[in-house]
Amino acid sequence: MSREYPEHPRLGVGAVVLHEGRVLLVRRGRPPGAGQWSLPGGLVHLGETTRAAVVREVAEECGLRVHVVGLAGTVERVVKDDAGRVRYHYVLMDYLVRPETTDVVAGSDADAVRWVEVERAGQLDVTEGLVDMIRRAQALEGGKTA
């Protein structure tokens, strides 16, 4: 199924990787959101659990091993073209994860990857809802706020 103009929504995952007051962000290399900072993540493969997918995606995009803490939230992204047709439709499950390592390197889907102080994340050109999802993940880990 094509990512653009799909027949059905695509299921994806994202990782809110928190470590010592920082969050791991990737600058997207492809549409939608090319050039914007976002959570590492991607599409779930057929037969793969969403938890396994988020671990795999963080490794592929950032070279980082992680373990899943829990589901931080879900979002739905529907992007329409100028004619009103659905160009992209993603249902995303975003997980709070903890890094087992902290050295990162950008993979093929990311233009760049970096640790950002949580309170500064909103100062970047970020994808819609990113700061809210970071707050949800912080609440899941024990009530910290962004």
Secondary structure in CASP SS format (residue, H / E / C, confidence):
PFRMAT SS
TARGET T0000
AUTHOR 0000-0000-0000
METHOD secondary structure of the structure
MODEL  1
M C 1.00
S C 1.00
R C 1.00
E C 1.00
Y C 1.00
P C 1.00
E C 1.00
H C 1.00
P C 1.00
R E 1.00
L E 1.00
G E 1.00
V E 1.00
G E 1.00
A E 1.00
V E 1.00
V E 1.00
L E 1.00
H E 1.00
E C 1.00
G C 1.00
R E 1.00
V E 1.00
L E 1.00
L E 1.00
V E 1.00
R E 1.00
R E 1.00
G C 1.00
R C 1.00
P C 1.00
P C 1.00
G C 1.00
A C 1.00
G C 1.00
Q C 1.00
W E 1.00
S E 1.00
L C 1.00
P C 1.00
G E 1.00
G E 1.00
L E 1.00
V C 1.00
H C 1.00
L C 1.00
G C 1.00
E C 1.00
T C 1.00
T H 1.00
R H 1.00
A H 1.00
A H 1.00
V H 1.00
V H 1.00
R H 1.00
E H 1.00
V H 1.00
A H 1.00
E H 1.00
E H 1.00
C H 1.00
G C 1.00
L C 1.00
R C 1.00
V E 1.00
H E 1.00
V E 1.00
V E 1.00
G E 1.00
L E 1.00
A E 1.00
G E 1.00
T E 1.00
V E 1.00
E E 1.00
R E 1.00
V E 1.00
V E 1.00
K E 1.00
D C 1.00
D C 1.00
A C 1.00
G C 1.00
R C 1.00
V E 1.00
R E 1.00
Y E 1.00
H E 1.00
Y E 1.00
V E 1.00
L E 1.00
M E 1.00
D E 1.00
Y E 1.00
L E 1.00
V E 1.00
R E 1.00
P E 1.00
E C 1.00
T C 1.00
T C 1.00
D C 1.00
V C 1.00
V C 1.00
A C 1.00
G C 1.00
S C 1.00
D C 1.00
A E 1.00
D E 1.00
A E 1.00
V E 1.00
R E 1.00
W E 1.00
V E 1.00
E E 1.00
V H 1.00
E H 1.00
R H 1.00
A H 1.00
G H 1.00
Q H 1.00
L C 1.00
D C 1.00
V E 1.00
T C 1.00
E C 1.00
G C 1.00
L H 1.00
V H 1.00
D H 1.00
M H 1.00
I H 1.00
R H 1.00
R H 1.00
A H 1.00
Q H 1.00
A H 1.00
L H 1.00
E H 1.00
G H 1.00
G C 1.00
K C 1.00
T C 1.00
A C 1.00
END
